[in-house]
């Protein structure tokens, strides 16, 4: 399952819902271009104002978080707690100006995009989730709907080649290993 831009924020929750409906399926979810949205009060308050708690699946794992504790990172963490077999992956560009503009509107300094991506990955991994990620160079916003999936490189390796290498090494299709700029 792939979510792009704003659609990638909720993609982990949809992966959990899908795992409920297809319990024997192997599910991989890739979020494209939302790895820099932090777990900070301004963003969490925005989700609360939108009434996010009314859309959260009624899983036992979701009983504890309050409205103001829901964030993009929390969506991944809670979905992984619900189904540890889901594979979570992310793709981001180091200089994507779309999330920079959104966080600036919320009064959050925008020029630290890559450090925010790394901080969010660390938060998710500290919660026990194996998050596979690819942080590529450039200013593109999305990668899966056009050419960068096949052409962009990190340390000489394209995103598609990184995925293929991982598949050969594991003998099965999995999500992306950590490949990143900086």
C-alpha positions as CSV (number, residue, x, y, z in Angstrom):
1,X,0.0,0.0,0.0
2,X,1.4,3.4,-0.9
3,X,0.3,6.8,0.4
4,X,1.6,10.0,-1.2
5,X,1.8,13.4,0.3
6,X,-1.1,14.0,2.8
7,X,-2.4,10.6,1.9
8,X,0.7,9.0,3.4
9,X,0.0,10.4,6.8
10,X,-3.0,8.1,7.4
11,X,-1.6,5.2,5.3
12,X,-0.3,3.3,8.4
13,X,-3.8,3.3,9.9
14,X,-5.3,2.0,6.6
15,X,-2.6,-0.7,6.6
16,X,-3.8,-1.8,10.1
17,X,-7.5,-1.8,8.9
18,X,-6.5,-3.8,5.9
19,X,-4.7,-6.3,8.1
20,X,-7.9,-6.8,10.1
21,X,-9.8,-7.5,6.9
22,X,-7.2,-9.7,5.3
23,X,-5.5,-11.4,8.2
24,X,-3.4,-13.8,6.1
25,X,-2.1,-11.0,3.7
26,X,1.5,-9.7,4.0
27,X,1.1,-6.0,4.1
28,X,3.8,-3.3,3.4
29,X,2.9,0.3,3.6
30,X,5.1,3.0,2.2
31,X,4.5,6.7,3.1
32,X,5.9,9.1,0.5
33,X,6.6,12.7,1.6
34,X,5.3,12.9,5.1
35,X,8.3,11.8,7.2
36,X,9.1,15.3,8.4
37,X,5.8,16.1,10.2
38,X,6.8,16.1,13.8
39,X,5.0,14.9,16.9
40,X,4.7,18.4,18.3
41,X,1.8,20.2,20.0
42,X,1.0,22.4,17.0
43,X,0.6,19.5,14.6
44,X,-1.1,17.3,17.1
45,X,-3.6,20.1,18.0
46,X,-4.4,20.4,14.3
47,X,-5.3,16.7,14.1
48,X,-7.4,17.1,17.3
49,X,-9.2,20.1,15.7
50,X,-10.0,18.0,12.7
51,X,-11.6,15.4,15.0
52,X,-9.0,12.7,14.2
53,X,-10.0,10.6,17.2
54,X,-13.4,9.9,15.6
55,X,-11.6,8.3,12.6
56,X,-9.1,6.2,14.7
57,X,-9.7,2.5,14.6
58,X,-11.2,1.1,17.8
59,X,-8.3,-1.2,18.5
60,X,-7.4,-1.9,22.2
61,X,-3.9,-0.3,21.4
62,X,-5.6,3.0,20.7
63,X,-7.4,3.4,24.0
64,X,-4.6,5.3,25.7
65,X,-3.7,8.2,23.4
66,X,-5.7,11.4,23.8
67,X,-6.8,13.6,21.0
68,X,-3.7,15.8,21.3
69,X,-1.3,12.8,21.2
70,X,-2.1,11.7,17.7
71,X,0.6,12.5,15.2
72,X,1.9,11.0,12.0
73,X,4.5,9.1,14.0
74,X,1.8,7.8,16.4
75,X,-0.2,6.4,13.5
76,X,2.8,4.2,12.6
77,X,3.5,3.2,16.2
78,X,-0.1,2.3,17.0
79,X,-0.6,0.4,13.8
80,X,2.6,-1.6,14.5
81,X,1.3,-2.3,18.0
82,X,-1.9,-3.6,16.4
83,X,-0.2,-5.8,13.9
84,X,3.5,-6.3,14.3
85,X,3.7,-8.2,10.9
86,X,3.0,-5.0,8.9
87,X,6.2,-3.7,7.2
88,X,6.5,0.1,7.5
89,X,8.6,2.2,5.1
90,X,9.0,5.8,4.2
91,X,10.3,7.9,1.4
92,X,11.2,11.5,1.6
93,X,13.2,14.1,-0.3
94,X,15.8,16.1,1.7
95,X,14.7,19.5,0.2
96,X,10.9,18.9,-0.4
97,X,9.4,22.4,-0.1
98,X,5.8,21.2,0.3
99,X,6.1,20.0,3.9
100,X,8.4,23.0,4.6
101,X,5.6,25.4,3.6
102,X,3.0,23.5,5.7
103,X,5.1,23.6,8.9
104,X,6.0,27.3,8.3
105,X,2.2,28.0,8.3
106,X,2.1,26.4,11.8
107,X,5.1,28.5,13.0
108,X,7.6,25.6,13.0
109,X,11.1,26.3,11.6
110,X,11.1,24.7,8.2
111,X,14.7,24.6,7.1
112,X,15.6,21.5,9.2
113,X,13.7,19.0,7.1
114,X,16.2,16.1,7.1
115,X,16.8,16.4,10.8
116,X,13.1,16.3,11.4
117,X,12.8,13.2,9.2
118,X,15.6,11.5,11.2
119,X,14.0,12.5,14.5
120,X,10.7,11.0,13.5
121,X,12.4,7.8,12.4
122,X,14.1,7.6,15.7
123,X,10.9,8.1,17.7
124,X,9.2,5.4,15.7
125,X,12.1,3.0,16.1
126,X,12.4,3.7,19.9
127,X,8.8,2.5,20.2
128,X,10.0,-0.8,18.8
129,X,8.9,-0.4,15.2
130,X,11.2,-1.5,12.4
131,X,10.9,1.5,10.0
132,X,12.6,1.1,6.6
133,X,13.4,4.4,4.9
134,X,14.9,6.1,1.9
135,X,15.6,9.8,2.2
136,X,16.7,11.0,-1.2
137,X,18.2,14.2,-2.5
138,X,16.2,16.8,-4.3
139,X,13.1,19.0,-4.1
140,X,10.5,16.6,-5.6
141,X,7.4,16.1,-3.4
142,X,6.4,12.6,-4.5
143,X,8.3,9.8,-6.2
144,X,5.9,6.9,-6.9
145,X,3.7,8.6,-9.5
146,X,6.4,9.8,-11.8
147,X,10.1,9.4,-12.9
148,X,12.1,9.8,-9.6
149,X,11.3,6.2,-8.5
150,X,13.5,5.0,-11.4
151,X,16.0,7.8,-11.7
152,X,16.8,9.3,-8.2
153,X,19.9,8.0,-6.5
154,X,21.4,7.9,-3.0
155,X,25.0,7.0,-2.8
156,X,24.9,5.8,-6.4
157,X,21.8,3.5,-5.9
158,X,18.4,4.2,-7.3
159,X,15.3,3.7,-5.2
160,X,14.1,0.9,-7.5
161,X,17.5,-0.8,-7.4
162,X,17.6,-0.4,-3.6
163,X,14.3,-2.2,-3.4
164,X,15.4,-4.9,-5.9
165,X,18.7,-5.5,-4.0
166,X,16.8,-6.0,-0.8
167,X,14.4,-8.4,-2.5
168,X,17.3,-10.5,-3.8
169,X,19.0,-10.5,-0.4
170,X,15.9,-11.6,1.5
171,X,14.5,-13.9,-1.1
172,X,11.2,-12.1,-0.9
173,X,9.7,-8.7,-1.5
174,X,10.1,-6.4,1.4
175,X,10.2,-2.7,1.9
176,X,13.2,-0.5,1.5
177,X,16.3,-0.7,3.7
178,X,17.7,2.5,5.1
179,X,19.1,4.6,2.3
180,X,19.6,8.2,2.9
181,X,21.3,11.5,2.1
182,X,23.4,13.1,4.8
